[in-house]
Amino acid sequence: MSRKNDAFVFSMGIIAGVIGGIIGGVLYAPKPGEESRKELKDAACEFYEKHAPQIVDAKKQALESVDLMKYKLERQFRKINNSLKSKKMLKAKELEDIESNNSDNEFDY
């Protein structure tokens, strides 16, 4: 993995850990539901405000990774498809040659 990917994975792990910790803390807190939901909302908004640039960057990197993977898969699919077409064409040529040889032999009396 490259350093860029390592940093991305690490930052996503930290973000997931922080969010999971906040949610777990709020859900297991001995407070009424309405108060817990308000705290959860406030914590999520505060987290987003503090880390908006990193979240936007992580989202951008994730989308770039998805696009790159999509490109690689499409390229691989085209290679496989072309290979199959080549094999079909080769097989058709072989059958054509066999039929041609058989028809030539029919008139050799």
Secondary structure as GFF3:
##gff-version 3
##sequence-region A 1 109
A	DSSP	alpha_helix	3	27	.	.	.	ID=ss1
A	DSSP	alpha_helix	33	106	.	.	.	ID=ss2
###
